[in-house]
Amino acid sequence: MKYHYFNVEINEKIARVAFNRPEKSNALHMEAWIEMQTVFEALSKTDEVRVIILAGEGKHFCAGIDLELLMSAGQIKDITCAGRRSEKIKELIETLQKTITAIEKCAKPVLAAIHNGCIGGGVDIVSACDMRYCSEDAYLTIKEIDLGMVADLGTLQRLPKIISPAMVAEMAYTGRKVFGPEAQRIGLVNQCYATSEAMLEGVIKIATTIAHKSPLSIRGIKDVLRYTRDHSVDDALNYMANWNAAMLLSEDLTEAFSATLEKRQPKFGLF
């Protein structure tokens, strides 16, 4: 399927998704936000895709929300009824939140490949990805504080479960840039590469490894990890037991055992 604001290519079971508004530093207006949700919901159901790489075209990874969208949101002020005005603002925020949640709920692992700027809403987006990688020139900034706003699309909810809550607080209160090497040191990214080219090569290698694993097991891992993050250990163990009771005795399990015994690479079903 052809998209307007994203480049999507599928090759060797890997979907490469790239923000494609380089003239706007990949800032997203409303149409791009809606399209991003469509992209990830579609890839979640695309059989030949087993893993997704999210990157950006042009100078920056993603500059977050386009000022055009913020300006249109400002028009809500013209609504005279306070209740109706608040209702419209809540509706807008929830629409944007659902787009990012579509990344988190996508059945396939999503690897963010970050170069240069990952700003404001860009941080919301990568916080919903399963893994993050960056180049040394990359920087991540919770920029909303400098606009007199509170980050409202998931950064403050997801990031404290990825890195130290105190570090999230520092980033959110100051809006300072966290560059690649520091991002790796604090666990915000899995790995920092010297260049964007080296980063992309490394991320593709990781994605290729994932793409050759049991797709059923990969989806199960993502599901269980997400559930575990938001529940107690006891609840998560019970969830895991139920998941395996339903999914353990699969064709993927049989193929993995056969391949091990026969000393060959396993060949799993398309989906």
N, C-alpha and C positions, 0 to 999 in steps of 0.2 A: 504493500500500500504506500502511496506517495503522500508525504506530509509537507506542510508549508514551512514550519518553523523548526523542524527537526530532520536531520539526516538519519535514516535507519537502514543499515545493511546487515544481512544475515549471511554468515559464511562459516562452515564447519561447526555448526550448532551454536555459534556465538553471535549474538546480536550486538552490533555497535550502534549506539544511539548518541547523537551529537546535537547539542544546542546549535541552532543555525540562524542566529541573528547577530552575526559578527559586527555589523555596522552599529549595533546598539550594545556592544560588549556582552551579548547574549542575555541582556535584561529581557524579562518576559512581560508582555502585555497580556490582557485577558485571553485573547485568542490563543496565545502560546501556552498559557496555563492549562486551558481546556484541552488543547491538543496533547500536552504532556500526559494527562490522565488517560486519554485515548490510546496513546502509544503503549504505555505500560500495561493497561488492561488487555490490549490486544496481544502483546508479547507473552503475557502470563498464560494465554490460551493457545499460543502458537506451538504446535508439536515439535517442530524441528529446532526450536530454541531451547537451550539448556542453561545458558548463563548470559548475562547482559553487561556490557561495558558502557558506562555513561561518561561522555567527554564533552568538550566544547570546541566549536570551530573558531578560528581567529585568535585575537590577542588574549582573551580572558576565558576562563571556564564558564562562569555565570555571574553576572552583576546583580542578580536578584530581581526584584520587582521593578518594572519599567515606570519611570516617573509619570508616563502617560496614564498608567493605571491608578497611581496615587492621586493624580489630578482629577480623574473621573470620580474617584471615591470621595474627593473633596466636595463634589457637587451634591453629595447626600446632605450636606449642611443646609441646602436650600429647602429641604423638607421641613415644614414648620412644626409638625407634630413630633415631640421628643420621642414618643413611643415608637412611631413609625420610622423615624430616623435611626434609632437604635436597632430596630428590627432589620433594616436594610444593611447596616454595617455588619451585624452578626451574620447575615446571609452571605455577604461578600467574603468574610473571613472563613466561614465554613466551606465555601466553594473552593478556595485556595488550599485550605487544609486537606480536603478530600483528594486533591490532585497529588499532594505529596504522600499522603497515606497510600495511594495507589502504588507507589514505589515500594513501600514497606510491605504491602500485602501481595505484591507480585509473587507468583509461585517460584520464580527463578531468582537465583542470587544476582544482586546488582553490585557491580564494582565501579566506584567513582574514580575517574582518572583526572586529577585536578592540576591544571597549570595556571600560573599567574593568578588573577583575582577570582576568589570565591567569596562573594560579598552578600551580606544581608540574607535575602531569600535563598541564595546559593548555599548558605550554611544549613538552612532548614532542609534543603533538598538532600545534601550529602549525609545529613544526620539520619535520614530514612534509608540510606543505602546499607548494604550488608558489610561492605568493606570499602575503605578509602585509601587511595594512593596519591602521591603528589610529586612534583618536581621541586627542586630547591628554590626556584623563583616563585613558587605558589605561596599565596597568603590567604588566610581565612579570617574574616572579620564579621562580628555581629554588629552591623553598622546601624541598626535601628535606633540605638541610643542617640546618635548624632542627628537624627531626624525628629527627635522628640517623641519616639515611639517605643513600645515594648515589642520585642520579637514575638510574633503571634502565630506562626505557622508550624511550630514543632521543635525549634531549636531548644527552647527552655524546658521542653518535656522530654526530648530524646537524648540530648547531649549529656545531661548529668548521669545517664546510664551508660555512657561511653567513656567519659573522662571524669576527673575529679569535679564534684559540684563546685568546689571553691574556685577552680580554674574557669569553669563556665561562668561563675559569678564575675570574675575579673574581666573576662572577655566581654560579657554583656554590659557591665557597668562602664567600662572604658571605651569599648569599640575599637581597641587596638588590633593591629594586624599580627596574626600568628603565622610566621613564615615556616616553610617546609621542614627544616631541621627541628625546630621547636615542636611543630605539630607531631612529628614522629616521637620525639622525646616524651611528650605528655600523653601519647596514645590516641591522638586525634586521627592520625593516619597509620596504616599498617607499615608503610615504608615510604621513605623519601628518596627519590632518584636525582642524580646530578642534572639531568636534562629532561625535557618533556618527551623527547624521542626515546630515551632509555626507559622512562616511566611507561610509555605506551607498550614498548616491547616487553617489559616485565609483566605488565597487567595482562597482556594477551597470553603470555606463557601460563600465568596462574589460571586464567579463564579456560585455556585449553585443557589443563589438568582437570578442572572441575567438569568440563563438558564431556569427558570420557568416563566419568563415574556414573553409578546407577542414578538415573534421573528421578526415580521414585524415592531413593534414599536422600538425594540432595533436597528435594522438596520437603521431605520429612524433617531434615535437619533444620531448614529455615523455619518451618512451622513450630517445631519444638523450642528452638532458641527464642523465637518471638514470644511464645507462651511463657517460657521460663522467666524471661525478663520482667514480666508483669505479675507473676504469681509467686507464692511461697515454694520452698523446696518440696514439701510434701505434696502440694497440689501439682507441681510440675512432674514429680515422679509418677503420680497417678495418671497424669495425662500421657506420659511416655509409655507406661504399661498398656494403656488402652490403645495407643497408636500402634505399638508393635503387635498387640494381639490382633489388630485388624490388618496390618500391612507386612508383617515379618515374612510370612511364607509366600513370597512373591517369585515370579519368574526371574527377576533381577538377582535374587539370592541364589537361585539354582545356577544361573549363568556365571555368577561371580565364583562360586565354588568349583564349577566345571573348568573355568578358565585357569584357576589356580592349580588344580590338579594336572591340567594339560599343558601348563606353563605357556599360556598364550594371553593375549589381550582380550578382555571380555567384550562381547558385542551385545549391547543392551538394545531393547526395543526403541522405536523412534521416540515414544513419549513415556 
